[in-house]
Amino acid sequence: PYIQGRRDFFIYWELFLRSRFPTSIMNDLKEQTMLDIKFVRENPEVVKENMRKKFQDEKLPLVDEVIELDKQRRQAQQEADQLRSSRKSLSKQIGALMGQGKKEEAEAIKAQVKANGERLAELEVMEKETAEKATGLLMVIPNIIDDSVPIGKDDSENVELEKFGQPLVPDFEVPYHTDIMKRFDGIDIEAAAKVAGNGFYYLMGDIARLHSSIISYARDFMIDKGFTYCIPPYMIRSNVVTGVMSFAEMESMMYKIEGEDLYLIGTSEHSMIGKYIDTIVQEDTLPHALTSYSPCFRKEKGAHGIEERGVYRIHQFEKQEMVVVCMPDESMDWYDKLWRHTVDLFRTLDVPVRTLECCSGDLADLKVKSVDVCLLYTS
């Protein structure tokens, strides 16, 4: 059997790989987290076919809706620009007519200017509202997947690529992971439940030391690969949250700080990608290869939920992440490097793994391509 290496940091460490924008440099996060409206407008059938490949036929009407909203926005913008342009010339006419003593004609033009101003205000509201509605729809239209992605409905149709090593099959029953940790007096879930509720734990003694040492090992492993180590902010503003995930994902994952425009991060990737918001990256500085450490906080609502007994699916854990900003023509090479670095890290620990190519239906809407690196273990 296999387990995806995502949260069991006490024995193993995980780098969850993703390639969000293999054809785009992340110099403006908000524009890169959704399809460009110009692309949708010029390629509606490509966008719809991509939805069909992801088995999201219910989203097909969104393409025509967003194109119509964009049309309304552009019409409003064009008319508003014309009114702004005419305002200056009309003002000059008023001054000239007043100088000539043609007060009635000047008053008529003043009335026109007033009417134009009222219409301009209406158009500005219309432009803003249609743009916001279009952006809302664009945020739920999936990114165009890479041609190499296998077509499938869900994770049951992911494709195995390679295996590295073989799991040791002992001649005795393997205890559950938390049972092993308890034998070392290394975990206290009951006390954590009293303090914080389900989904938390105390790590103690050698197990806590093992946990920290694995994180440190992963950090140094990536530094040795040429990555720059970074500790990011553990909270991010709402504009960063909406830049890295959909509203539905945000609601099911993120903890909001009451009374503040701040969210606890679900992964350091959020902060790391947010670092490039509204930033123009100079080509001669690329690539930026970063490895970041952070605690992570997740609600874990939905189908999987919190694991009552174990520590695979919990509210708080720690993670070492990889983020690379590079030129578009280098992105697929970096994608391959990232998942291979993950495999190499596990193999240096003599942990057998396999790689799974995520099928179209298993890809989150922001993703273009993704490989899961999964641990092979004996249950």
Order of alpha helices (4+ residues) and beta strands (2+ residues): beta-alpha-alpha-alpha-alpha-alpha-beta-alpha-beta-alpha-beta-alpha-beta-beta-alpha-alpha-beta-beta-alpha-beta-beta-alpha-beta-beta
